[in-house]
Amino acid sequence: MEVNPNTSDLQFDNNPKLANDLVATNQDEISYITIGSGFKGITDIETRPDDDLYILTYSRSDEGQGVLYRITNNY
């Protein structure tokens, strides 16, 4: 999986780990496209010029405190 050139989308095309329909239909395909889990109350998802993915969350149980997660590419 790659971020497209203008960093607005993830690209899954032409990848042998996914079917031609780009729909994850089995555990191997789901595992391949999972980039994180356990996020609660996602309010924003963005890629930045550093090509990392940022996920902003909000949780009422944390007294309104949000968490900013950074997902990096680990090649």
Secondary structure as the mmCIF struct_conf table of DSSP 4:
data_model
#
loop_
_struct_conf.conf_type_id
_struct_conf.id
_struct_conf.beg_label_comp_id
_struct_conf.beg_label_asym_id
_struct_conf.beg_label_seq_id
_struct_conf.end_label_comp_id
_struct_conf.end_label_asym_id
_struct_conf.end_label_seq_id
STRN STRN1 GLU A 2 VAL A 3
TURN_TY1_P TURN_TY1_P1 PRO A 5 ASN A 6
BEND BEND1 THR A 7 ASP A 9
STRN STRN2 LEU A 10 GLN A 11
TURN_TY1_P TURN_TY1_P2 ASP A 13 ASN A 14
TURN_TY1_P TURN_TY1_P3 PRO A 16 LYS A 17
BEND BEND2 LEU A 18 LEU A 18
TURN_TY1_P TURN_TY1_P4 ASN A 20 ASP A 21
BEND BEND3 ASN A 26 ASN A 26
HELX_RH_AL_P HELX_RH_AL_P1 GLN A 27 ILE A 33
BEND BEND4 GLY A 41 GLY A 41
STRN STRN3 ILE A 42 THR A 47
TURN_TY1_P TURN_TY1_P5 PRO A 49 ASP A 50
BEND BEND5 ASP A 51 ASP A 51
STRN STRN4 LEU A 53 TYR A 58
HELX_RH_3T_P HELX_RH_3T_P1 ARG A 60 ASP A 62
TURN_TY1_P TURN_TY1_P6 GLU A 63 GLY A 64
STRN STRN5 GLY A 66 ILE A 71
#
